[in-house]
Amino acid sequence: MAQWWLVPVLIFSVPFVCSGLDFSEAGLLTARTGFGAPAEAVYRLAGLSRAQAVDLILDHLSPDPTVPVPAWVQPPFERPPGDGKHPADAPTRQAFDKRKEAKKAELRTWFIDDAVKSPWPLSQKLALFWHDHFTSSLEKLDSGEMLLQQDLMFRRLGLGPFGAFLKAVGRDPAMVVYLDGDANAKGKPNENYARELMELFTLGEGNYSEQDVREAARAFTGWTVDRAQGTVAFNPKRYDDGPKTVFGKTGNWGADDVADLILDQDRTAVFLTQKFWRFFVSPDPDPGRVAVLADAYRKSGYQLKVLLRALLLEDAFWDPRNRESLVKSPVELLVGQIRTWGSDYDPRRLTGQLARLGQDLFNPLSVKGWPEGLDWVDAATLLERRRDLADLNNAFRKQWMSPRSNLE
């Protein structure tokens, strides 16, 4: 009988004539909205119209992970032993540190397993997108619990209207700690979150003033973090309740008010549309089409599905000139290889490979996130990519050529 593992090769080499997507087009849509192009996923879309295929994928967006979430995401979270007056003894501290590092490792392997095993991985790919957009890091937070909590919030709210999502990010415990929101108090404003909110999260450099940053920082005062419970609380004594002028409008603005003022700026929808275009379509967004899509996105109330559907039905998405235009991130490359070929993998080892390639999960290089496009590759990382792909290919061959494999 024919060996089924040849199917991924055959589907892209055998002509398929129909009125809908051919195998090549179905493979493109599968890969761009997930990781790799498993044969069963490509067959699922082949023959459908573009709109039918896109709608089918969007209909399966879900905030729920495929792989069960580690139980330690539920508070209270374990805190370092001892206190300022009575430090813990060395064995107790070492045992705590070992448990803490084990949770970080489990967080990474859980994310990889979920991306590999999801039958409809667009939700997982969007979670990866949001981690690169609204950055936080294990290195600074030193808490797997808070980063997992944030990941689940990204999945839950990142699929809906951007306004509610943006407001939740501003009071997310991991974000508050990462950008020093817990140090932001009346009379001593810390501008870190307000600056990155405008520069990296919503508007882009040059589309706000220094006064906008300073005044917005005052609006974000008052938030504190309870690390043991993984929650934030508002302390009115730390809040600056004076009038603030942001984008030329004056009022006693609070955190949600600033978010609404940002959403009112035309540039916000354009900035986000450009970023999603670079993620799904090509490195060079078409200004005219971006303007049209951004206008529809904003008028929809920043509904993500509206923007995604429009992007995936854009002629530019299907243009053969853009088919090879996106450089895969390490996660897209290696997880895609595993999903396409069904290779055995060691998630702990894979996280190390990803880190060497420049994508240490839950640890973006800076607040600007991970690299993009050609910045992913140089002479060293190209060699590493080749080695890692060869490693997965060898695992695949051993898996299906071993005596335990039954192809009958």
C-alpha positions as CSV (number, residue, x, y, z in Angstrom):
1,M,0.0,0.0,0.0
2,A,1.1,3.6,-0.4
3,Q,2.9,5.0,2.6
4,W,0.7,7.8,4.1
5,W,3.7,9.8,5.1
6,L,4.3,10.7,1.4
7,V,1.0,12.6,1.4
8,P,2.5,16.0,2.4
9,V,4.7,15.7,-0.7
10,L,2.1,14.5,-3.0
11,I,-0.5,17.1,-2.3
12,F,1.7,19.9,-3.5
13,S,2.9,18.0,-6.6
14,V,-0.3,16.4,-8.0
15,P,-2.6,18.8,-10.0
16,F,-5.9,19.5,-8.4
17,V,-8.5,21.1,-10.5
18,C,-11.7,22.5,-9.0
19,S,-13.6,25.8,-8.7
20,G,-12.2,26.4,-5.2
21,L,-8.8,26.4,-3.6
22,D,-6.2,24.1,-5.1
23,F,-3.8,22.2,-2.9
24,S,-1.2,25.0,-3.2
25,E,-3.6,27.7,-2.2
26,A,-5.0,25.6,0.7
27,G,-1.5,24.9,1.9
28,L,-0.7,28.7,1.8
29,L,-3.8,29.5,3.9
30,T,-3.1,26.6,6.3
31,A,0.5,27.7,6.9
32,R,-0.2,31.4,7.2
33,T,-3.0,30.9,9.8
34,G,-1.2,28.2,11.8
35,F,2.1,26.3,11.9
36,G,3.1,24.3,8.9
37,A,0.7,22.5,6.5
38,P,-0.4,19.1,7.7
39,A,-2.0,17.0,5.0
40,E,-5.3,16.7,6.8
41,A,-5.6,20.4,7.3
42,V,-4.8,21.1,3.7
43,Y,-7.4,18.6,2.4
44,R,-9.9,20.2,4.8
45,L,-9.7,23.5,2.9
46,A,-9.0,22.3,-0.7
47,G,-12.0,22.8,-2.9
48,L,-13.6,25.5,-0.8
49,S,-13.9,29.0,-2.0
50,R,-11.5,31.5,-0.5
51,A,-14.4,33.0,1.6
52,Q,-15.6,29.6,2.7
53,A,-12.1,28.5,3.8
54,V,-11.3,31.7,5.7
55,D,-14.7,31.7,7.4
56,L,-14.2,28.0,8.4
57,I,-10.9,28.9,10.1
58,L,-12.2,32.0,11.8
59,D,-15.2,30.0,13.1
60,H,-12.8,27.8,15.0
61,L,-11.1,30.6,16.8
62,S,-11.3,29.7,20.5
63,P,-9.9,31.2,23.8
64,D,-9.5,27.6,25.2
65,P,-6.2,25.9,24.8
66,T,-6.1,22.4,23.4
67,V,-3.7,21.2,26.1
68,P,-4.7,21.4,29.7
69,V,-3.4,24.4,31.6
70,P,-0.9,23.7,34.4
71,A,-2.8,23.7,37.7
72,W,-0.3,26.1,39.3
73,V,-1.9,29.0,37.4
74,Q,-4.5,29.2,40.1
75,P,-3.6,31.5,43.0
76,P,-2.3,31.8,45.6
77,F,1.1,31.8,44.0
78,E,4.1,30.5,45.9
79,R,6.3,33.4,47.1
80,P,10.0,33.3,48.0
81,P,10.6,31.8,51.5
82,G,11.6,33.9,54.4
83,D,11.3,37.6,54.9
84,G,13.5,40.6,55.4
85,K,14.1,39.9,59.0
86,H,14.4,36.1,58.8
87,P,15.9,34.9,55.4
88,A,15.3,31.3,54.5
89,D,18.1,28.8,54.9
90,A,19.9,27.7,51.8
91,P,18.2,24.3,51.2
92,T,14.8,25.9,51.5
93,R,15.7,28.7,49.1
94,Q,17.2,26.2,46.6
95,A,14.1,24.0,46.7
96,F,11.9,27.1,46.0
97,D,14.2,28.2,43.1
98,K,14.0,24.7,41.6
99,R,10.2,24.7,41.7
100,K,10.1,28.2,40.2
101,E,12.4,27.2,37.3
102,A,10.4,24.1,36.7
103,K,7.3,26.2,36.3
104,K,9.0,28.4,33.7
105,A,10.1,25.3,31.8
106,E,6.6,23.8,31.9
107,L,5.1,27.1,30.7
108,R,7.3,27.0,27.6
109,T,6.6,23.3,26.9
110,W,2.9,23.7,27.5
111,F,2.8,26.5,24.9
112,I,4.7,24.4,22.3
113,D,2.5,21.3,23.0
114,D,-0.6,23.4,22.6
115,A,0.6,24.8,19.2
116,V,1.5,21.4,18.0
117,K,-1.7,19.6,19.0
118,S,-4.3,22.1,18.2
119,P,-6.5,21.1,15.2
120,W,-7.1,24.8,14.4
121,P,-4.0,26.6,15.5
122,L,-4.8,30.2,14.5
123,S,-5.7,30.9,18.1
124,Q,-2.3,29.8,19.2
125,K,-0.6,31.8,16.5
126,L,-2.5,34.9,17.6
127,A,-1.4,34.3,21.2
128,L,2.2,34.3,19.9
129,F,1.5,37.5,18.0
130,W,0.1,39.2,21.1
131,H,3.1,38.1,23.2
132,D,5.3,39.8,20.7
133,H,3.1,42.9,20.6
134,F,2.2,43.4,24.3
135,T,5.6,42.2,25.6
136,S,6.4,41.0,29.1
137,S,9.3,38.8,30.1
138,L,10.1,35.9,32.4
139,E,13.5,37.5,32.9
140,K,12.1,40.5,34.7
141,L,9.0,39.1,36.3
142,D,10.6,35.8,37.4
143,S,7.1,34.3,37.6
144,G,5.8,31.6,35.3
145,E,2.4,32.0,37.0
146,M,2.0,35.6,36.0
147,L,3.1,35.0,32.4
148,L,0.7,32.0,32.1
149,Q,-2.1,34.2,33.5
150,Q,-1.3,36.8,30.9
151,D,-1.2,34.2,28.1
152,L,-4.7,33.1,29.0
153,M,-5.9,36.7,29.1
154,F,-4.4,37.2,25.6
155,R,-6.4,34.2,24.3
156,R,-9.6,35.2,26.0
157,L,-9.7,38.9,25.1
158,G,-7.3,39.1,22.1
159,L,-9.9,37.6,19.8
160,G,-12.5,40.3,20.4
161,P,-12.7,44.1,20.3
162,F,-9.4,45.7,20.7
163,G,-10.7,48.4,23.1
164,A,-11.7,46.0,25.9
165,F,-8.4,44.1,25.3
166,L,-6.3,47.2,25.5
167,K,-7.9,48.3,28.8
168,A,-7.3,44.8,30.3
169,V,-3.7,44.9,29.2
170,G,-3.2,48.2,31.1
171,R,-4.2,46.5,34.4
172,D,-2.7,43.1,33.7
173,P,-0.4,42.1,36.6
174,A,2.4,41.0,34.4
175,M,2.3,44.2,32.3
176,V,2.0,46.4,35.4
177,V,5.2,44.9,36.8
178,Y,7.1,44.6,33.5
179,L,6.6,48.3,32.7
180,D,6.9,49.6,36.3
181,G,3.3,50.6,36.7
182,D,3.4,49.6,40.4
183,A,6.1,52.4,40.8
184,N,3.8,55.0,39.1
185,A,2.3,57.2,41.8
186,K,1.0,60.7,42.3
187,G,3.8,63.2,42.3
188,K,6.3,60.6,41.0
189,P,4.9,59.5,37.6
190,N,6.7,56.7,35.8
191,E,6.3,57.1,32.1
192,N,7.3,53.6,30.9
193,Y,3.9,52.1,30.2
194,A,2.4,55.3,28.8
195,R,5.4,55.6,26.4
196,E,5.3,52.0,25.2
197,L,1.5,52.1,25.0
198,M,1.7,54.9,22.4
199,E,5.0,54.0,20.6
200,L,4.8,50.2,20.4
201,F,1.3,49.1,21.2
202,T,-1.1,51.5,19.4
203,L,0.2,54.6,17.5
204,G,3.8,54.3,16.5
205,E,6.7,56.7,16.9
206,G,6.0,60.3,15.8
207,N,2.3,60.1,16.3
208,Y,2.1,61.5,19.9
209,S,3.9,64.3,21.8
210,E,6.0,64.1,24.9
211,Q,3.2,66.0,26.7
212,D,0.8,63.2,25.7
213,V,3.2,60.7,27.4
214,R,3.6,62.7,30.6
215,E,-0.1,63.4,31.0
216,A,-1.1,59.8,30.2
217,A,1.4,58.5,32.8
218,R,-0.4,60.5,35.4
219,A,-3.7,58.8,34.3
220,F,-2.1,55.4,35.0
221,T,-1.1,56.1,38.6
222,G,-2.6,54.2,41.5
223,W,-2.3,50.6,40.4
224,T,-0.5,48.1,42.7
225,V,0.1,44.4,42.3
226,D,-0.4,41.5,44.7
227,R,2.1,39.0,43.5
228,A,0.8,36.2,45.7
229,Q,-2.8,36.5,44.3
230,G,-1.8,37.5,40.8
231,T,-4.1,40.6,40.9
232,V,-4.0,44.3,40.6
233,A,-5.7,46.8,42.9
234,F,-6.4,50.5,42.6
235,N,-5.2,52.7,45.5
236,P,-6.8,56.1,45.2
237,K,-4.2,57.6,47.5
238,R,-1.6,56.9,44.8
239,Y,-3.7,58.2,42.0
240,D,-3.2,61.7,40.4
241,D,-6.8,63.0,40.2
242,G,-5.9,66.4,38.6
243,P,-6.8,67.5,35.1
244,K,-4.7,66.1,32.3
245,T,-4.4,67.1,28.6
246,V,-3.9,64.2,26.2
247,F,-4.2,64.7,22.4
248,G,-5.4,68.2,23.0
249,K,-8.3,67.1,25.2
250,T,-8.4,68.0,28.9
251,G,-10.2,66.1,31.7
252,N,-9.7,64.2,34.8
253,W,-8.6,61.2,32.7
254,G,-8.0,57.8,34.1
255,A,-6.5,54.7,32.5
256,D,-9.6,53.7,30.6
257,D,-10.1,57.2,29.4
258,V,-6.6,57.3,27.9
259,A,-7.3,54.0,26.1
260,D,-10.5,55.5,24.6
261,L,-8.6,58.7,23.5
262,I,-6.1,56.4,21.8
263,L,-8.8,54.4,20.0
264,D,-10.3,57.7,18.7
265,Q,-7.0,58.4,16.8
266,D,-7.2,57.3,13.2
267,R,-3.6,56.2,13.4
268,T,-4.4,53.4,15.8
269,A,-6.3,51.3,13.3
270,V,-3.7,52.0,10.7
271,F,-0.8,51.0,13.0
272,L,-2.5,47.7,14.0
273,T,-3.5,46.9,10.4
274,Q,0.0,47.4,9.2
275,K,1.3,45.0,11.9
276,F,-1.2,42.3,11.1
277,W,-0.4,42.8,7.4
278,R,3.3,42.2,8.0
279,F,2.4,39.1,10.1
280,F,0.0,37.5,7.6
281,V,0.5,38.9,4.2
282,S,3.9,40.5,3.3
283,P,6.7,42.6,4.7
284,D,5.5,45.7,2.8
285,P,2.0,46.8,3.5
286,D,0.1,48.5,0.6
287,P,-0.7,52.0,2.0
288,G,-3.9,52.3,-0.1
289,R,-5.3,48.9,1.0
290,V,-4.2,49.4,4.6
291,A,-6.2,52.7,4.7
292,V,-9.3,50.9,3.4
293,L,-8.9,47.9,5.8
294,A,-8.1,50.2,8.8
295,D,-11.2,52.3,8.2
296,A,-13.4,49.2,8.2
297,Y,-11.6,47.8,11.3
298,R,-12.2,51.0,13.2
299,K,-15.8,51.3,12.2
300,S,-16.4,47.7,13.3
301,G,-15.4,48.7,16.8
302,Y,-11.9,47.2,16.3
303,Q,-13.3,43.7,15.9
304,L,-10.4,41.4,15.2
305,K,-12.3,38.9,13.1
306,V,-13.4,41.8,10.8
307,L,-9.7,42.7,10.2
308,L,-8.5,39.1,9.9
309,R,-11.2,38.2,7.4
310,A,-10.5,41.2,5.2
311,L,-6.7,40.6,5.3
312,L,-7.0,36.9,4.4
313,L,-9.3,37.7,1.5
314,E,-7.0,40.5,0.2
315,D,-5.7,39.8,-3.3
316,A,-2.2,40.6,-1.9
317,F,-2.5,37.6,0.4
318,W,-3.0,35.2,-2.6
319,D,-0.6,37.0,-4.9
320,P,2.1,34.5,-5.9
321,R,4.7,37.2,-5.5
322,N,4.0,37.3,-1.8
323,R,4.0,33.5,-1.2
324,E,7.6,33.3,-0.2
325,S,7.9,36.8,1.2
326,L,7.6,36.1,4.9
327,V,10.6,34.8,6.9
328,K,9.3,32.3,9.5
329,S,10.0,32.9,13.1
330,P,11.7,30.0,14.9
331,V,8.4,28.9,16.4
332,E,6.7,29.0,13.0
333,L,9.6,27.1,11.4
334,L,10.1,24.3,13.9
335,V,6.6,23.8,15.2
336,G,5.4,23.9,11.5
337,Q,7.9,21.2,10.6
338,I,6.6,19.0,13.5
339,R,3.0,19.5,12.5
340,T,3.6,19.0,8.8
341,W,5.5,15.7,9.1
342,G,4.2,14.4,12.4
343,S,7.7,14.2,13.9
344,D,8.4,13.1,17.4
345,Y,9.9,15.9,19.5
346,D,11.2,16.7,22.9
347,P,9.5,20.0,24.0
348,R,12.2,20.7,26.5
349,R,14.9,20.3,23.9
350,L,12.8,22.3,21.4
351,T,12.6,25.3,23.8
352,G,16.4,25.3,23.9
353,Q,16.6,25.2,20.1
354,L,14.1,28.1,19.8
355,A,16.2,30.2,22.3
356,R,19.4,29.6,20.2
357,L,17.5,30.7,17.1
358,G,16.5,33.9,18.9
359,Q,13.0,33.2,20.1
360,D,13.1,32.3,23.8
361,L,9.5,31.8,24.5
362,F,8.0,34.3,27.0
363,N,11.3,36.3,26.9
364,P,11.2,38.7,24.0
365,L,14.6,40.4,23.4
366,S,13.2,43.8,24.6
367,V,10.0,45.7,25.0
368,K,10.1,46.0,21.2
369,G,9.5,42.2,20.9
370,W,11.3,39.6,18.8
371,P,13.0,40.3,15.5
372,E,10.9,40.5,12.3
373,G,11.5,39.5,8.7
374,L,15.1,39.2,7.6
375,D,16.3,40.2,11.0
376,W,15.5,36.6,12.0
377,V,18.4,35.2,9.9
378,D,22.1,35.7,9.6
379,A,25.0,33.3,8.8
380,A,24.9,31.7,12.2
381,T,21.1,31.3,12.6
382,L,20.7,29.9,9.0
383,L,23.1,27.2,9.9
384,E,21.3,26.5,13.2
385,R,18.0,26.4,11.3
386,R,19.4,23.8,8.9
387,R,20.6,21.7,11.8
388,D,17.4,21.9,13.7
389,L,15.3,21.0,10.7
390,A,17.6,18.1,10.0
391,D,17.2,16.9,13.6
392,L,13.4,16.9,13.2
393,N,13.6,15.1,9.9
394,N,15.9,12.4,11.4
395,A,13.4,12.0,14.3
396,F,10.6,11.5,11.7
397,R,12.5,8.9,9.8
398,K,13.4,6.9,12.9
399,Q,9.8,7.2,14.1
400,W,8.2,5.7,10.9
401,M,11.0,3.3,9.9
402,S,11.4,1.6,13.3
403,P,9.9,-1.9,13.9
404,R,7.2,-0.4,16.2
405,S,5.8,1.5,13.2
406,N,2.9,-0.3,11.6
407,L,2.0,1.1,8.1
408,E,-0.2,-1.9,7.1
